[in-house]
Amino acid sequence: MEMRAEKKQPAIHLIDEEADALTNLAIGVADSLPQVSELLLVEIGRAVIDSRETIPEDIVTMFATIEFIDEANGASRSVQLVYPKDADISAGRISILTPVGAGLIGLREGQSILWPDREGHERRLRVVKVAQRAPDA
């Protein structure tokens, strides 16, 4: 029996309050952003839920800064994952409601995921480094 490892998604972890907030956000944009809403809901559904106190430091959470590589072209990017109201691509803050944002949430340093981009092409994104940041007050 042949295993298709490239289709198997890595285990992900989410903080309980963030999982609740992201579920509400995804449901709220189901009509306007159906693809991202569905992708995010699937990710939330398969996640291991942790408390803020017990989630490992190397997990991508909201407001974390993530260095990742797009393995299709070798491009390395560093972005902060934020809620839509805080997004500013020119400042390196990407919304959780983008395909990349929805793909990175919950991943751990060293993990990669095969994920669709805005055009529907699959890309492999690999997390290199995660730096936790507290949300702005």
N, C-alpha and C positions, 0 to 999 in steps of 0.2 A: 504494500500500500504506500503510495507516494504522498508525502506531506507537502503542502504548498505553504511553506513558512512565510513567504512574502505577503500572503493575505492575512496571516494571523496578526492581530493587533496586540501591542504590548499591554501589560497590566497598567492601569492608571489609578491614581489616588486623588481624591478631592476632599476639601474641608467641608464639613457638614453644612455650615451656614452658606458657604459659597455654592454648594450643590443646590440648595434650596433657591437661592437668588438666581442662579443660572437657569434652573428649570423654569422659573417664572418669566425670566427674560426670553428664553427660547419659545415658550408658549405664546408670549406676547407678540413675537415677530413671525409667527407661523404663516400668516397671510402675506406679509411683505417680503420676507426672506425665507421661503420654504426650505431650500436646500441647507442653508446654515442651521436653521432651527432643527431640522431632522438630524443632521450630523451631531449637533451639540446634545440633543436629547438622547441619542444612542450612546454617546460617550458617557454622559451622566449615568445612564442606566447600567453600564458595565463597570463603573468605577467602584473601588473600595473606598468607603467613607471613613474619614478620620476626623478627630477633633483638631482644632488649631494647635493645641498643645502637643499632640502626638504625631502630626504629619511630619515626615522626614524633610530636612532642610533642602534636599536636592530635588524636590518635586516642584514642577511648575504650578504656581497658584496665581490667583489674581494679584496684580501689582508687582509680581516678580519680574526681574529683568532676565531675559533668556538670550543666550548666544546659541544660535543654531545654524546648521549647514543644510542647504538645499543640495542633496546629493546628485541631482540631475545636472547641475552646472557648477557645483563646487562653491557656490556663493555662500559667504558667511554673513549673517546679520545678527545684530543685537537689538532687541526690542523689549519694551515693557508691555505686559498684557494688562489691559484696562477695560473698564466698562465703556459702552459706546459714547457716553457724554464726555469722557476724558480722552477720547481717541484724537491723535494728531500725528499722522504718519510722518510729517516733516520733523517732528520732535522724537520720533522713534517709539511712539505709543500706539500700539495696534489694538483694535477692538476685539473682544471675545467673539463678536458677531461677524468675524471674517473667517473664511475657510482656514487660514493659517492659525488664527487665534483659537478656534474650536479644536484644531488638530493638536496644538501644543499643550493645552490645559491638562494637567494631571500626569504628564510624562516626567520621567526621572532623568537626571544627567546620564548620558550614554545611550539612552533609548532612541529608537527611530520609529517613525510611523509612515506608512504609505497613505497619502492623503490627497484628495482632489483639490486643485486650485480653482480660481474663479471661472476658468474656461472648462472645467471638468476633466482636465488632464491629471493623471496621478503623479505625485511627486513624493519622494522620500525625504522627510525632514528628520535630521538627527540633532538632538539636544546635546550641546557641548558643555554649557555652564548655566547654572541657575543661581541668581542672587536675590534673596528675599528682601522685599521693601514693605514697610508699613503703608497702608493707604493714607493719602493726604487728609489731614483733619479739615 
